[in-house]
Amino acid sequence: MTYASDDDRSARRDGRYLPVADHGLIGDLRSVALVGTDGTIDWYCCPAFDSPSVFGSILDAERGGSFTLTAAVPARTKQFYFPDTNVLITRFFTEDGVGEVQDFMPLSGGTGEAERHRLIRRVLCVRGSLPFRTRVAPRFDYGARPHTLRQEGDVAVFASDGLSLALTSTVPLEADGPDVCAEFKLAEGESAVFALDRISGEVAPRRCARTEAEEQFAATVAYWRRWLAASRYRGRWREMVHRSALTLKLLTYAPTGAIVAAPTTSLPEQLGGERNWDYRYVWVRDAAFCVYALLRLGFTGEAEAFMEFVTRHISPGDGKPSGPLQIMYGIDGRTDLTETELGHLEGHRGSAPVRVGNAAADQLQLDIYGALIDSIYLYDKWAEPVSSAQWDDVCALVDWVCEHWDQPDEGVWETRGGRKNFLYSRLMCWVAIERAIRMANRRGLPADLARWQESRDTIYRRIHTRGWSETRRAFVQHEDGDVLDAAVLMMPLAKFIAPTDPKWLSTLDALTQDLVSDSLVYRYDPRSSPDGLHGDEGTFSICSFWYVEALVHAGRLDEARLAFEKMLTYANHLGLYAEEISHAGEQQGNFPQAFTHLALISAAFNLDRALG
């Protein structure tokens, strides 16, 4: 089975913007490109995830830049992935024929080829005949930096300060100001190839003939199929689980083992609102959860690479105000992620501001210690035993948690409305200590077990007393309050409380009543719990999948299966998810989001196992 876009969804809103969900994703484990259902590349950062955009029309249709490659006559479109790969096919259906564009980024090559970041667009006419048109309009540095165009035969070189791209083509290119364009017609069986390369002193322009494009297509398909073959999942939702796994793999940065939260910035959580953030960084929490999901499926290589990233870049620090760990790091391990606004860009469908960097990097979020140490515990259990040096780091982190778990913090949702004593932060501090105790006991590792156990038990009792609301008959968002928060869905998933405990079942009923809308789950109600920001947001997709798991563990399998199947209907035509889902069922926020896809994998795994 393949996923295809609806025929009427390829039209751009107001002639300028496709909906966020009307895109597919390709990449080379260093960066990605978003390809719209009309054949336009609307987002591409080069040479890395967090580099300035070259094509950014998803954030500003006029100034952002794009790479259009589409039928030159009215056409219906369908888009799907070549089975079991991240090679994207966009098909065009017209009165006179059928054509397709095959988009991919090769993942292998000779010395220096990884630095080329080649993006190949292969056009074929498969039936009849079809006219095509293309326009390549890069806008460097988020559309702020000018460039020059130089043509040498069938090679066009776009040069700006710090970055140059070379476009090679098997059809003639014409200059149009700083851009190039072409119109050409293909008969059945004919093809054309466009290849966009990053060039530098070490990497020279290189033409991409049809035969080479065929060979690289075959090699890219083989790479993805070879990678996916390691999956151990054989359950009911294999196609969706594998698409999620392939998506998580695309979000890994091969040179360091980093895993980004999403490959985009500033896609709005509410159209016209201010909740627009840059997610092209390594959130300790998100990446640790990714490791858990990939380990579940049998992908130990990615877990090992992330553990190397952790060892190299996320060792206990010097006790900054935000603790020994930052909540997020650059893909190269850097800690300076200063947040700025790009005032010259209008934002997706006018949703400003566009932000680069993320000020939340300086927040205190205590839950990250639980997420990280849980992933280390699972890696030690399912993949490779941690080294003595890694264990020393774990001990240092756990000792810090024992001292600081009772501080107020900004919490998992990165609120900007002041610190509170969030229950989820307490819960994950409990997880950090409890998993470390398990590791020490299982392997006989040295640890201050008496102190750790005392802190673990103190946190447990604190959550049950001050995190429980007699008024709501539920565990609540923060101590001594009555506000509900979907993050507490993690309580049974983290094995803090029995999934059939009366207090938990009462909490689950309260969450269902207050925060669940037809299986979709809101994080919390900003009106009841101000978060320092204006406007509303959609339902949060990771919470919807957490809800499925909570129902599974509570033994409510019919409800869980229905909620899961409903969630699958909110995926886009390729099985991809953004961060949130709007009242109208549209995807909102950065796209695609690792958080959502890792939660889908976990929910599918547990639901499938429970169904037998």
C-alpha positions as CSV (number, residue, x, y, z in Angstrom):
1,M,0.0,0.0,0.0
2,T,1.2,3.5,-0.7
3,Y,-0.2,6.8,0.5
4,A,-1.4,9.3,-2.1
5,S,-2.4,12.9,-1.8
6,D,-6.0,13.9,-2.5
7,D,-6.5,15.2,-5.9
8,D,-7.7,18.6,-4.8
9,R,-5.0,19.3,-2.2
10,S,-2.2,20.4,-4.5
11,A,-3.5,23.9,-4.9
12,R,-1.6,26.6,-2.9
13,R,-3.6,28.6,-0.5
14,D,-4.1,32.1,-1.9
15,G,-1.9,31.0,-4.7
16,R,1.1,31.1,-2.4
17,Y,1.2,28.5,0.4
18,L,0.5,24.8,0.6
19,P,-0.8,23.5,3.9
20,V,2.1,22.3,6.0
21,A,0.9,18.7,5.7
22,D,1.0,18.8,1.9
23,H,4.7,18.0,1.9
24,G,7.0,15.0,1.8
25,L,10.4,14.7,3.3
26,I,13.7,13.6,1.8
27,G,17.2,13.9,3.3
28,D,20.8,12.6,3.5
29,L,21.2,12.4,7.3
30,R,22.7,15.9,7.4
31,S,19.8,18.0,6.2
32,V,16.4,17.6,4.6
33,A,14.1,19.1,2.0
34,L,10.3,19.4,2.1
35,V,8.7,18.7,-1.3
36,G,5.2,19.9,-1.8
37,T,2.4,17.9,-3.5
38,D,2.8,20.3,-6.5
39,G,6.5,19.4,-6.9
40,T,7.9,22.5,-5.3
41,I,10.7,22.3,-2.7
42,D,9.6,24.8,-0.1
43,W,12.2,24.2,2.6
44,Y,15.9,23.2,2.3
45,C,18.7,24.2,4.6
46,C,22.3,23.5,3.5
47,P,24.6,22.0,4.5
48,A,23.0,21.0,7.8
49,F,19.6,20.9,9.6
50,D,20.3,24.2,11.4
51,S,22.0,26.0,8.6
52,P,20.2,29.0,7.1
53,S,17.6,28.1,4.5
54,V,18.3,28.1,0.8
55,F,14.7,27.4,-0.1
56,G,12.3,28.8,2.5
57,S,9.1,29.7,0.7
58,I,7.2,27.7,3.4
59,L,8.0,30.7,5.6
60,D,7.7,33.5,3.0
61,A,6.3,32.8,-0.4
62,E,7.9,35.9,-1.9
63,R,11.3,36.1,-0.2
64,G,12.0,32.6,0.9
65,G,13.1,31.0,-2.4
66,S,12.0,27.7,-3.9
67,F,12.7,25.0,-6.5
68,T,9.6,24.5,-8.6
69,L,9.4,21.4,-10.9
70,T,5.9,20.7,-12.1
71,A,3.7,19.9,-15.1
72,A,3.3,23.0,-17.3
73,V,-0.4,22.2,-17.9
74,P,-3.3,21.6,-15.4
75,A,-2.7,18.3,-13.6
76,R,-4.0,16.2,-10.7
77,T,-1.2,15.1,-8.4
78,K,-0.4,12.1,-6.2
79,Q,2.5,11.7,-3.9
80,F,4.0,8.6,-2.3
81,Y,7.2,7.1,-1.1
82,F,9.0,4.4,-3.1
83,P,8.1,1.4,-0.9
84,D,10.3,1.0,2.3
85,T,12.4,4.1,1.4
86,N,12.7,7.8,1.9
87,V,12.7,8.3,-1.9
88,L,9.7,10.5,-2.8
89,I,7.6,10.3,-6.0
90,T,5.3,13.1,-7.1
91,R,3.0,12.1,-10.0
92,F,1.2,14.4,-12.4
93,F,-1.9,13.2,-14.3
94,T,-3.0,15.3,-17.3
95,E,-5.2,14.9,-20.4
96,D,-2.3,13.9,-22.5
97,G,-0.1,11.8,-20.2
98,V,1.3,10.9,-16.8
99,G,4.6,12.0,-15.5
100,E,6.5,11.9,-12.2
101,V,9.3,13.5,-10.3
102,Q,11.6,11.3,-8.2
103,D,13.2,13.3,-5.4
104,F,16.0,11.9,-3.3
105,M,19.3,12.8,-1.7
106,P,22.1,10.1,-2.1
107,L,23.6,8.8,1.1
108,S,26.9,7.3,-0.2
109,G,29.7,8.2,-2.5
110,G,33.4,8.7,-2.8
111,T,35.7,10.8,-0.7
112,G,34.1,14.2,-0.1
113,E,30.8,13.2,-1.6
114,A,29.0,13.6,1.7
115,E,30.0,17.3,1.6
116,R,28.3,17.7,-1.8
117,H,24.8,17.2,-0.2
118,R,23.5,16.3,-3.7
119,L,19.8,16.7,-4.2
120,I,18.5,14.9,-7.3
121,R,15.2,15.5,-9.1
122,R,14.6,12.9,-11.8
123,V,11.7,13.6,-14.1
124,L,10.0,10.9,-16.2
125,C,7.1,10.7,-18.6
126,V,5.5,7.3,-18.0
127,R,2.5,7.6,-20.4
128,G,1.7,9.8,-23.4
129,S,3.6,13.1,-23.4
130,L,3.9,15.9,-20.9
131,P,5.3,19.4,-20.8
132,F,7.2,20.4,-17.6
133,R,8.5,23.7,-16.3
134,T,11.1,24.4,-13.6
135,R,12.3,27.5,-11.8
136,V,15.2,27.3,-9.4
137,A,15.2,30.4,-7.1
138,P,17.5,30.0,-4.1
139,R,17.4,32.8,-1.5
140,F,20.5,32.4,0.7
141,D,20.6,33.0,4.5
142,Y,16.8,32.9,5.0
143,G,16.4,35.2,2.0
144,A,18.6,37.9,3.5
145,R,21.8,37.4,1.5
146,P,22.2,38.3,-2.2
147,H,23.8,35.9,-4.7
148,T,25.2,35.9,-8.2
149,L,24.4,33.6,-11.0
150,R,27.0,32.2,-13.4
151,Q,26.2,29.8,-16.2
152,E,28.7,27.5,-17.8
153,G,26.9,25.4,-20.4
154,D,24.4,23.2,-18.7
155,V,25.7,24.2,-15.2
156,A,24.4,27.1,-13.3
157,V,26.3,28.3,-10.2
158,F,24.6,30.3,-7.5
159,A,27.2,32.0,-5.4
160,S,26.8,33.9,-2.1
161,D,29.1,34.7,0.8
162,G,29.8,31.4,2.6
163,L,27.8,29.1,0.3
164,S,27.6,28.2,-3.3
165,L,25.3,25.8,-5.1
166,A,25.7,24.3,-8.6
167,L,22.7,23.1,-10.6
168,T,23.3,20.7,-13.4
169,S,20.6,19.8,-15.9
170,T,20.0,17.5,-18.9
171,V,17.8,20.2,-20.4
172,P,18.8,23.8,-21.4
173,L,18.6,26.3,-18.6
174,E,17.8,30.0,-19.1
175,A,18.8,32.8,-16.7
176,D,16.0,35.0,-15.3
177,G,17.6,37.6,-13.1
178,P,19.2,35.7,-10.2
179,D,17.2,32.5,-11.0
180,V,17.2,29.9,-13.7
181,C,14.2,28.3,-15.4
182,A,13.4,25.9,-18.2
183,E,10.4,24.5,-20.1
184,F,10.7,21.1,-21.8
185,K,8.5,18.3,-23.0
186,L,8.9,14.6,-22.5
187,A,7.5,11.7,-24.5
188,E,6.7,8.3,-23.0
189,G,9.9,6.7,-21.7
190,E,12.0,10.0,-21.8
191,S,13.5,11.6,-18.7
192,A,15.4,14.6,-17.5
193,V,17.6,15.1,-14.5
194,F,18.3,18.1,-12.2
195,A,21.0,17.8,-9.6
196,L,21.8,20.5,-7.0
197,D,25.2,20.3,-5.3
198,R,26.9,22.3,-2.6
199,I,30.3,23.2,-4.0
200,S,33.5,24.4,-2.4
201,G,37.2,24.3,-2.8
202,E,37.2,20.5,-2.3
203,V,33.9,19.8,-4.1
204,A,33.7,20.9,-7.7
205,P,30.6,21.0,-9.9
206,R,29.9,17.6,-11.4
207,R,27.3,16.9,-14.0
208,C,24.6,14.3,-13.3
209,A,23.9,12.3,-16.4
210,R,20.8,10.1,-16.7
211,T,22.8,6.9,-16.1
212,E,24.4,8.3,-13.0
213,A,21.0,9.5,-11.7
214,E,19.6,5.9,-12.3
215,E,22.5,4.4,-10.4
216,Q,22.2,6.8,-7.5
217,F,18.4,6.2,-7.4
218,A,19.1,2.5,-7.1
219,A,21.8,3.0,-4.5
220,T,19.6,5.2,-2.4
221,V,16.7,2.8,-2.5
222,A,19.0,0.0,-1.5
223,Y,20.4,2.0,1.4
224,W,17.0,2.6,2.9
225,R,15.7,-0.9,2.4
226,R,18.9,-2.3,3.9
227,W,18.4,-0.1,6.9
228,L,14.8,-0.9,7.4
229,A,15.4,-4.6,7.1
230,A,16.8,-4.5,10.7
231,S,13.4,-3.7,12.1
232,R,11.9,-6.5,14.3
233,Y,8.4,-5.1,14.2
234,R,5.9,-7.5,12.6
235,G,2.7,-6.2,14.0
236,R,-0.6,-5.0,12.7
237,W,0.5,-1.4,11.8
238,R,3.8,-2.3,10.2
239,E,3.5,0.3,7.4
240,M,2.8,3.2,9.7
241,V,5.5,2.1,12.2
242,H,8.1,1.7,9.5
243,R,7.2,5.1,8.0
244,S,7.7,6.6,11.5
245,A,11.0,4.8,11.9
246,L,12.2,6.0,8.5
247,T,11.2,9.5,9.5
248,L,13.1,9.4,12.8
249,K,16.2,8.1,10.8
250,L,15.9,11.2,8.5
251,L,16.0,13.4,11.6
252,T,19.4,12.0,12.7
253,Y,22.6,13.9,12.0
254,A,25.1,11.3,11.0
255,P,28.4,13.2,11.7
256,T,27.6,13.4,15.5
257,G,24.7,11.0,16.2
258,A,22.4,13.9,17.1
259,I,18.7,13.6,16.6
260,V,16.7,16.8,15.9
261,A,13.2,17.4,17.3
262,A,12.0,18.5,13.9
263,P,13.7,19.8,10.7
264,T,11.9,23.1,10.5
265,T,11.5,26.4,12.3
266,S,8.6,28.7,13.1
267,L,5.8,26.6,11.5
268,P,2.9,28.0,13.6
269,E,1.1,26.1,16.4
270,Q,-1.8,28.5,15.6
271,L,-2.1,30.5,12.3
272,G,-1.5,34.1,13.1
273,G,-0.3,33.3,16.6
274,E,3.1,33.8,18.2
275,R,3.8,30.2,19.2
276,N,6.4,29.7,16.5
277,W,9.7,28.0,17.5
278,D,12.9,26.7,16.1
279,Y,13.0,22.9,16.5
280,R,16.2,22.1,14.6
281,Y,18.2,21.2,17.7
282,V,18.8,18.2,20.0
283,W,16.3,18.2,22.8
284,V,17.7,15.8,25.4
285,R,14.2,14.6,26.1
286,D,13.1,14.1,22.5
287,A,16.3,12.4,21.4
288,A,16.3,10.1,24.5
289,F,12.7,9.0,23.7
290,C,13.7,8.5,20.1
291,V,16.4,6.1,21.3
292,Y,13.8,4.2,23.3
293,A,11.5,3.9,20.2
294,L,14.3,2.8,17.9
295,L,15.7,0.3,20.4
296,R,12.2,-1.2,20.6
297,L,12.3,-1.9,16.9
298,G,15.9,-3.3,16.9
299,F,17.9,-0.3,15.6
300,T,20.8,-0.3,18.0
301,G,23.2,1.7,15.7
302,E,21.3,4.9,16.2
303,A,21.2,4.4,19.9
304,E,24.9,3.8,20.0
305,A,25.6,7.0,18.0
306,F,23.4,9.0,20.3
307,M,25.2,7.6,23.3
308,E,28.4,8.7,21.8
309,F,26.9,12.2,21.3
310,V,25.9,12.2,24.9
311,T,29.3,11.1,26.1
312,R,31.0,13.7,24.0
313,H,28.8,16.7,24.4
314,I,26.3,16.2,27.3
315,S,28.5,15.2,30.2
316,P,27.7,16.8,33.5
317,G,28.7,20.5,33.4
318,D,29.8,23.1,35.9
319,G,26.5,23.7,37.6
320,K,25.0,26.4,35.5
321,P,21.7,27.9,36.7
322,S,19.9,25.5,34.4
323,G,21.6,22.5,35.9
324,P,24.5,20.3,34.7
325,L,22.6,19.7,31.4
326,Q,21.0,22.1,29.0
327,I,17.6,21.0,27.8
328,M,18.8,21.2,24.2
329,Y,22.1,21.4,22.2
330,G,23.1,22.2,18.7
331,I,23.6,19.2,16.4
332,D,27.4,19.7,16.8
333,G,27.0,19.9,20.6
334,R,27.2,23.6,20.9
335,T,25.4,25.3,23.8
336,D,24.8,28.8,22.4
337,L,21.4,28.8,20.7
338,T,20.5,32.5,21.0
339,E,17.0,33.2,19.8
340,T,16.5,36.0,17.2
341,E,13.6,37.0,15.0
342,L,13.8,37.4,11.2
343,G,11.7,40.4,10.7
344,H,12.0,40.4,6.9
345,L,10.1,37.1,6.6
346,E,6.3,37.2,6.9
347,G,6.0,33.6,8.3
348,H,3.9,30.7,7.1
349,R,0.6,32.2,5.8
350,G,1.5,35.5,7.6
351,S,2.2,33.9,10.9
352,A,5.1,36.0,12.3
353,P,7.5,36.0,14.0
354,V,10.0,33.7,12.3
355,R,12.5,32.7,14.9
356,V,16.0,31.2,14.7
357,G,17.6,29.8,17.8
358,N,15.6,28.9,20.9
359,A,15.7,30.9,24.2
360,A,14.3,27.8,26.0
361,A,17.8,26.4,26.0
362,D,18.4,28.3,29.2
363,Q,15.4,27.0,31.0
364,L,15.5,24.6,33.9
365,Q,13.6,21.4,33.0
366,L,14.1,18.7,35.5
367,D,12.3,16.0,33.5
368,I,15.2,15.7,31.1
369,Y,17.3,13.8,33.6
370,G,14.7,11.0,33.8
371,A,14.4,10.9,30.0
372,L,18.1,10.7,29.5
373,I,18.9,8.2,32.2
374,D,16.0,6.0,31.2
375,S,17.4,5.8,27.6
376,I,20.8,5.0,29.1
377,Y,19.2,2.2,31.2
378,L,17.5,0.8,28.1
379,Y,20.7,1.0,26.0
380,D,22.6,-0.8,28.8
381,K,19.9,-3.5,28.9
382,W,19.1,-4.0,25.2
383,A,22.2,-2.9,23.3
384,E,25.6,-2.5,25.0
385,P,26.7,-2.2,28.7
386,V,27.7,1.4,29.5
387,S,31.3,2.0,30.2
388,S,32.8,2.9,33.5
389,A,33.2,6.5,32.4
390,Q,29.6,6.7,31.3
391,W,28.5,5.2,34.7
392,D,30.5,7.9,36.5
393,D,28.5,10.5,34.5
394,V,25.3,8.8,35.4
395,C,26.2,8.9,39.1
396,A,27.0,12.6,38.9
397,L,23.7,13.3,37.3
398,V,21.7,11.2,39.8
399,D,23.5,12.8,42.7
400,W,22.6,16.2,41.3
401,V,18.9,15.1,40.9
402,C,18.9,13.9,44.5
403,E,19.9,17.4,45.6
404,H,17.7,19.5,43.3
405,W,14.5,17.5,42.4
406,D,12.3,19.8,44.6
407,Q,13.1,23.0,42.7
408,P,10.4,24.7,40.7
409,D,11.1,24.7,36.9
410,E,9.7,25.6,33.6
411,G,8.5,22.1,32.9
412,V,8.2,19.8,29.9
413,W,6.1,22.2,27.9
414,E,8.7,25.0,28.2
415,T,6.2,27.5,29.5
416,R,7.2,31.1,29.6
417,G,4.9,32.1,32.5
418,G,7.2,31.4,35.4
419,R,8.5,28.3,37.3
420,K,6.2,25.9,39.1
421,N,6.5,22.7,41.0
422,F,5.4,20.5,38.0
423,L,4.3,17.0,38.7
424,Y,5.9,15.7,35.5
425,S,9.2,17.1,36.5
426,R,9.0,15.3,39.9
427,L,7.9,12.1,38.1
428,M,10.9,12.1,35.8
429,C,13.3,12.8,38.6
430,W,11.9,9.7,40.2
431,V,12.5,7.8,36.9
432,A,16.1,9.1,36.8
433,I,16.9,7.7,40.3
434,E,14.9,4.5,40.0
435,R,16.5,3.5,36.6
436,A,20.0,4.2,38.0
437,I,19.3,2.0,41.0
438,R,18.1,-0.8,38.6
439,M,21.4,-0.5,36.6
440,A,23.5,-0.5,39.8
441,N,21.7,-3.6,41.2
442,R,21.7,-5.5,37.9
443,R,25.4,-5.0,37.2
444,G,26.8,-4.6,40.7
445,L,27.9,-1.0,39.9
446,P,29.2,1.3,42.7
447,A,26.5,3.8,43.8
448,D,25.3,5.6,46.9
449,L,22.3,3.4,47.0
450,A,21.1,4.4,50.4
451,R,20.9,8.1,49.5
452,W,19.4,7.3,46.1
453,Q,16.7,5.1,47.5
454,E,15.8,7.7,50.2
455,S,15.4,10.4,47.5
456,R,13.4,8.1,45.2
457,D,11.0,7.3,48.0
458,T,10.6,10.9,49.1
459,I,9.7,11.9,45.6
460,Y,7.2,9.1,45.4
461,R,5.4,10.2,48.6
462,R,5.5,13.9,47.6
463,I,3.8,13.2,44.3
464,H,1.1,11.1,46.0
465,T,0.4,13.8,48.6
466,R,1.0,17.2,46.9
467,G,0.5,16.1,43.3
468,W,-3.0,14.7,44.0
469,S,-6.1,16.8,44.1
470,E,-9.0,15.6,46.2
471,T,-11.2,18.1,44.5
472,R,-10.5,16.8,41.0
473,R,-9.9,13.2,42.1
474,A,-6.8,13.3,39.9
475,F,-3.1,13.8,39.7
476,V,-2.6,17.4,38.5
477,Q,-0.2,19.7,36.6
478,H,1.6,21.2,39.5
479,E,1.7,20.8,43.3
480,D,-1.2,22.2,45.3
481,G,-3.2,23.0,42.2
482,D,-6.3,21.7,40.4
483,V,-5.2,22.1,36.7
484,L,-5.0,19.0,34.6
485,D,-2.1,18.2,32.3
486,A,-1.7,15.4,29.7
487,A,1.9,14.9,30.8
488,V,0.7,12.9,33.7
489,L,-0.3,10.2,31.2
490,M,3.3,9.1,31.5
491,M,2.8,8.0,35.2
492,P,1.8,4.4,34.3
493,L,4.0,4.3,31.2
494,A,7.1,5.2,33.4
495,K,6.0,2.4,35.8
496,F,5.5,4.9,38.7
497,I,1.9,3.8,39.4
498,A,0.0,0.6,38.5
499,P,-2.2,1.2,35.4
500,T,-5.2,-0.1,37.3
501,D,-4.6,1.8,40.6
502,P,-7.9,3.5,41.6
503,K,-6.2,6.9,41.8
504,W,-4.8,6.4,38.3
505,L,-8.1,5.3,36.8
506,S,-9.8,8.3,38.4
507,T,-7.1,10.5,36.8
508,L,-7.6,8.9,33.4
509,D,-11.3,9.6,33.6
510,A,-10.7,13.2,34.6
511,L,-8.2,13.7,31.7
512,T,-10.7,12.1,29.3
513,Q,-13.4,14.5,30.4
514,D,-11.3,17.7,30.3
515,L,-8.6,17.3,27.7
516,V,-9.7,14.7,25.2
517,S,-11.6,15.6,22.1
518,D,-12.5,12.6,19.9
519,S,-9.3,10.8,20.9
520,L,-7.2,13.9,20.4
521,V,-5.6,15.2,23.6
522,Y,-4.7,18.8,24.6
523,R,-1.6,19.3,26.6
524,Y,-3.4,21.6,29.1
525,D,-5.8,24.5,29.1
526,P,-3.8,27.8,28.8
527,R,-6.8,29.7,30.2
528,S,-6.7,27.7,33.4
529,S,-2.9,27.5,33.5
530,P,-1.4,30.7,31.9
531,D,1.9,29.8,30.1
532,G,3.1,33.4,29.3
533,L,2.0,33.3,25.7
534,H,-1.0,34.6,23.8
535,G,-3.5,32.5,21.7
536,D,-4.6,28.9,21.7
537,E,-3.1,25.8,20.2
538,G,-4.2,22.5,18.8
539,T,-4.2,19.1,20.3
540,F,-0.8,17.7,21.0
541,S,-0.2,14.5,19.0
542,I,2.4,12.9,21.3
543,C,-0.2,13.2,24.1
544,S,-2.8,11.5,21.9
545,F,-0.5,8.5,21.5
546,W,0.3,8.5,25.2
547,Y,-3.4,8.4,25.8
548,V,-3.7,5.3,23.7
549,E,-0.9,3.6,25.7
550,A,-2.6,4.6,29.0
551,L,-5.8,3.0,27.8
552,V,-3.9,-0.2,26.8
553,H,-2.2,-0.5,30.2
554,A,-5.6,0.1,31.9
555,G,-7.0,-2.9,29.9
556,R,-9.4,-0.7,27.9
557,L,-8.3,-2.3,24.6
558,D,-11.4,-1.5,22.5
559,E,-11.1,2.2,23.4
560,A,-7.4,2.2,22.8
561,R,-7.6,0.6,19.4
562,L,-10.4,3.0,18.3
563,A,-8.4,6.0,19.5
564,F,-5.3,4.7,17.7
565,E,-7.1,4.1,14.5
566,K,-8.6,7.6,14.7
567,M,-5.2,9.1,15.2
568,L,-3.9,7.4,12.1
569,T,-6.6,9.3,10.1
570,Y,-4.9,12.6,11.0
571,A,-1.6,11.6,9.4
572,N,-0.8,13.3,6.1
573,H,-1.0,11.5,2.8
574,L,2.5,10.0,3.4
575,G,1.9,9.0,7.0
576,L,3.7,12.0,8.5
577,Y,2.7,14.1,11.5
578,A,3.4,17.7,12.6
579,E,3.4,18.6,16.3
580,E,-0.3,19.4,16.7
581,I,-3.7,19.0,15.1
582,S,-6.1,22.0,14.7
583,H,-9.9,22.1,15.4
584,A,-10.4,21.5,11.7
585,G,-8.1,18.5,11.7
586,E,-5.2,20.2,10.0
587,Q,-1.6,19.7,11.0
588,Q,0.0,22.6,12.9
589,G,3.5,23.3,14.2
590,N,6.9,22.1,13.1
591,F,6.8,19.2,10.6
592,P,7.5,16.3,10.8
593,Q,8.0,16.0,14.5
594,A,10.1,13.3,16.1
595,F,8.1,13.4,19.3
596,T,4.9,12.3,17.5
597,H,6.5,9.6,15.4
598,L,8.3,8.0,18.4
599,A,5.0,8.0,20.4
600,L,3.2,6.3,17.4
601,I,5.8,3.6,17.4
602,S,5.5,3.0,21.2
603,A,1.7,3.0,21.1
604,A,1.6,0.6,18.1
605,F,4.0,-1.7,19.8
606,N,2.2,-1.9,23.1
607,L,-1.3,-2.0,21.6
608,D,-0.3,-4.8,19.2
609,R,1.3,-6.8,22.0
610,A,-1.8,-6.4,24.2
611,L,-4.2,-7.5,21.4
612,G,-2.1,-10.6,20.9
